[in-house]
Amino acid sequence: MNANLLRSAIHIAAICGLYLATVMFIPAMVDLYFGHPDWRIFAMCGFMTFGFSLATAMATRGNSTPFNKRFGFLLVNILWATFSLTGAIPLYFSAAKLTFAQALFESVSAITTTGSTVIVGLDNMPPGLLLWRSLLQWLGGVGIVALGLFVLPYLRVGGMSFFKMESSDTNDKPFARIASFTRAFVGVYVGITIVCAITYDVLGMGHFDALNHAMSTVATGGFSTHDASLGFFRNPALLWASTFFMMVCSLPFSILILFIVRGRLDSLRDPQILVFLGYVSAFAVAVAVYHHFQSDVPFSRSLTHSFFNFASIFSTTGYASEDYSLWGPFAIMAAFIATFVGGCSGSTAGGIKAYRFTVLFNLLRTGLKKLLYPNAIYSVRYGRNIVEADTQRAVFLFFFLYMLLWAFGSLVLGAMGFDLVTSVSAVITALSNVGPGLGDIVGPAGNFSTFADPPLYLLTLMMLLGRLEILTVLVLLMPMFWKN
């Protein structure tokens, strides 16, 4: 590979590292305000990260590299590795007393908006640490992509190409100019976060809790300031508000921009939106009815908790209001299936995503028609658009690799001594960036604190593969990628 490609990618990652180092001073000031000694940790890490990033940026200065697919793949991976490692540094030295594997796992869980945690006793953790976790999720949701949209055009690199590669956005860009799109994109993201925080605050959260939960909700990340997640507040109105924001932020952001900024109602006709809203509603209502009759719970209560928890799973946010693994076998199976599915393309949600299921369903329907009329010519459509053969192959390849990685990871965890439920659910929740799994260990009432370092490294890799949609990472393993 041309050395200039690697040099340019490291240079951009170093510049982004300067921004993340600056963000470290926010939790430092919060801890200083509340009188917690961890402010020294964040301040020290901020200065060290800033100095190292500045030195790296100066050492890798040079001619910028024109954007192409090879450079894009390399840049995305280096950026995510940089932010994951940088985010882990304050966690490693903080009052949480984490091992490096645990700190890296927590950082990657935040950056990939997975929401799995190894920290026990969140209610008593210093505020700076809690805020740092929320900031990492907020940046990891779309903030890092927005940062890339600002930095890359400045360096004469294709920012919009980076955005499409990172977020798998299948929609055309809603604005002709990258600057207009960037302003609208950041404005909508920040605006939704502010509205969400105000809503939480009005409905009974404290200011600090409202800010933290708003950032993790909009990022569909799921980190909370309490071990009991949103179940801590015991407020149905909060659950419904959170359900609304989780579902909104699982929609494609380019469509949200068209709708909010341009008032384009027709943009909401994207087939994946109807599919996503359809399966969330169907699963939530079915489980609510089952829970109502199974446990003799008032239907209004069962509907509230069912909608909240399944919106959380499908949006891959990872909040929990109750331990839904206690609702019965049907609820457990429904939650397990929902872990695979995910939200919409171009959103902060993970999983296989609704548009791929839409394409797969249309492929199946077209294949069945060909069995009946083999000489007829049918095209696979996504809405009004014809799905190209390359896109069909990409969907099949992603789906196959997704299932293959899930099976491989489950086998490895099984070989490490974990039971069946823990193995299969821990891997799929990492790969789908959901957060909680199933079972006594990693279920909605548990966490990953009892995992040793080797399984944590495995799940860390799975979270990164899932967030970067597998192919973006695996392409670096091909020898031909590194040839000129």
Protein Blocks (a to p, Z undefined) as FASTA:
>chain_A
ZZklmmmmmmmmmmmmmmmmmmmmmmmmmmmmnopaklmmmmmmmmmmmmmmmmmmmmmg
ccdddddfklmmmmmmmmmmmmmmmmmmmmmmmmnopafklmmmmmmmmmnonopafbeh
klmgcfklmmmmmmmmmmmmmmmmmmmmmmmmmnopafklmmmmmnopabdcfbfblklm
mmmmmmmmmmmmmmmmmmmmmnopafklmmmmmmmmmnonopafbfklmmlnopaklmmm
mmmmmmmmmpcfklmmmmmmnopaklmmpmklmmmmmmmmmmmmmmmmmmmmmnopafkl
mmmmmmmmmmmmmnonopafbdfklnojklmmmmmmmmmnopcehiabecjbjmlmmmmm
mmmmmmmmmmmmmmbccdddehjbccdfklmmmmmmmmmmmmmmmmmmmmmmmmnopafk
lmmmmmmmmmnonopaedjklmmkbcfklpcfklmmmmmmmmmmmmnoommmmmmmpmkl
mpZZ
